[in-house]
Amino acid sequence: MPLVAGVDSSTQSCKVVIRDAGTGRLVRQGKASHPEGTEVHPDAWWQALTAALRQAGGLDDVSAVSVGGQQHGMVCLDEAGQVVRAALLWNDTRSATAAADLVAELGARHWAEAVGSVPLASFTVTKLRWLAEHEPENAARTAAVCLPHDWLSWKLAQADSGSDRLGRLVTDRSDASGTGYFDGRSNRYRTDLLVRALGHEAALPRVAGPAEVAGTAGSLLIGPGAGDNAAGALGVQVGADVLVSLGTSGVACARSEVQPADPSGLVAGFSDATGAFLPLACTLNAARVLDATARLLGVSLAELSSLALTAEPGAGGVTVVPYLEGERTPNLPLATGAVHGLTLANSQPANLARAAVEGMLCGLAAGLDALIEQGVSASGVHLIGGAARSEAVVRIAPAVFGMPVTVPEPAEYVADGAARQAAWVLAGTAQPPVWELSRSAVFDAAPTAGLRERYAEAAGKYLNR
């Protein structure tokens, strides 16, 4: 059978998987790191991709490739196709004021009905407003705006040179829906919203269909790619369950035939990678909450997990509100973290360790509640991401979510989803191929009494300031 490649160009690194197009069997893989920070020049992503491809054995024997990438990142190009400035990533919160201004100008309900989402600091549209206000010369030079996965696909197709180079930019619905100026119901850009943010029109990537060939590099087919959450859902083949991903950010999302319009901004009405929608709630603080707590306690992540499991459910009354990098759900970009309920009796390392895990999960549980309020039905959760490798996380999660939690074996699910899309492009079928999934473990536990309420009370103090 032919081989296909999937790429995950995430915040922290680039992962490449090469899989059998028919069965999904992993053949080889590679990985390379990205620079730290919330502002990165796209050239660093290209360097990481070429290094990861080299480690994975290259693309010479591969028939199709697709790129999954971190959403929202603002990549501005001039008329010659050159990068205008370093890209602002999804977790760069400097555009918080711009987001508030855009919402105030039109109203939250208007935005929700126009594009399915209320702008937050993470969205591309708010970063463009920040650019127009703080770097007007760079805004004036911007002839095209694209996203990280669009730019990498464009580079792979060698479409960044020659005539009409900007006209050869291609994206997909899932990533376009995270910009703040794309309507997934009509599959059309809202250029009026782009102009409201940037101050002038700019070229935007063509939106390809879910299994459309978006470009070629010799005989290599290049798929439309996807935003990381949509690619992850495609990789897990999650079905009707809610997918919760615990990586740099925390995400709760589920496939839907209807685009929500939540004026509260808690649920973003994104599109998925199959032609449907992917209502999504996102927290800025997930796996790195565990990293920070482990540093604070002077232990490894494995030791943190063991410590957390020695504490009683509810952590003796200790509550961690983990807004370590501000927060997106709720929209508190300037917030900081806090510990509540400390007493002489409960000030133990084990309680702090468990409270950090519970706090991280409670933030996602609030997002899950918001999805259900928007009509998503949930009987179970699929849990993936780096933090899902923690025994404490997978054992505590069902007690926080109040439903069974399925944990697939660790894998690069965003890259896997991109590879599955590449196989779909290659096959030219109506639906993506069904691959045999890795084994999964199912965890269940009684809900921890009073935990969610105590967390909501502690987190609510931010909203009442």
HELIX and SHEET records of a PDB file:
HELIX    1   1 PRO A   42  GLN A   55  1                                  14    
HELIX    2   2 ALA A   96  LEU A  106  1                                  11    
HELIX    3   3 ALA A  108  VAL A  115  1                                   8    
HELIX    4   4 THR A  124  HIS A  134  1                                  11    
HELIX    5   5 PRO A  136  ARG A  141  1                                   6    
HELIX    6   6 PRO A  148  LEU A  156  1                                   9    
HELIX    7   7 LEU A  166  ARG A  168  5                                   3    
HELIX    8   8 ARG A  173  ALA A  176  1                                   4    
HELIX    9   9 THR A  191  LEU A  198  1                                   8    
HELIX   10  10 ASP A  228  VAL A  236  1                                   9    
HELIX   11  11 ALA A  287  LEU A  297  1                                  11    
HELIX   12  12 LEU A  301  THR A  310  1                                  10    
HELIX   13  13 ALA A  315  GLY A  317  5                                   3    
HELIX   14  14 PRO A  349  GLU A  373  1                                  25    
HELIX   15  15 GLY A  386  ARG A  389  5                                   4    
HELIX   16  16 GLU A  391  PHE A  401  1                                  11    
HELIX   17  17 TYR A  413  ALA A  427  1                                  15    
HELIX   18  18 LEU A  451  LEU A  463  1                                  13    
SHEET    1   A 6 LEU A  26  SER A  33  0                                        
SHEET    2   A 6 SER A  13  ASP A  20 -1                                        
SHEET    3   A 6 LEU A   3  SER A   9 -1                                        
SHEET    4   A 6 VAL A  62  GLY A  69  1                                        
SHEET    5   A 6 LEU A 220  ILE A 222  1                                        
SHEET    6   A 6 GLY A 215  ALA A 217 -1                                        
SHEET    1   B 5 LEU A  26  SER A  33  0                                        
SHEET    2   B 5 SER A  13  ASP A  20 -1                                        
SHEET    3   B 5 LEU A   3  SER A   9 -1                                        
SHEET    4   B 5 VAL A  62  GLY A  69  1                                        
SHEET    5   B 5 ALA A 226  GLY A 227  1                                        
SHEET    1   C 2 GLU A  39  VAL A  40  0                                        
SHEET    2   C 2 ALA A  87  LEU A  88 -1                                        
SHEET    1   D 2 VAL A  75  LEU A  77  0                                        
SHEET    2   D 2 ALA A 144  CYS A 146 -1                                        
SHEET    1   E 2 VAL A 170  ASP A 172  0                                        
SHEET    2   E 2 ARG A 206  ALA A 208  1                                        
SHEET    1   F 2 PHE A 182  ASP A 183  0                                        
SHEET    2   F 2 ARG A 188  TYR A 189 -1                                        
SHEET    1   G 7 ALA A 268  SER A 271  0                                        
SHEET    2   G 7 PHE A 277  THR A 283 -1                                        
SHEET    3   G 7 GLY A 250  CYS A 253 -1                                        
SHEET    4   G 7 VAL A 242  LEU A 246 -1                                        
SHEET    5   G 7 VAL A 381  ILE A 384  1                                        
SHEET    6   G 7 VAL A 405  PRO A 408  1                                        
SHEET    7   G 7 SER A 440  PHE A 443 -1                                        
SHEET    1   H 2 THR A 319  VAL A 321  0                                        
SHEET    2   H 2 ALA A 338  HIS A 340 -1                                        
END                                                                             
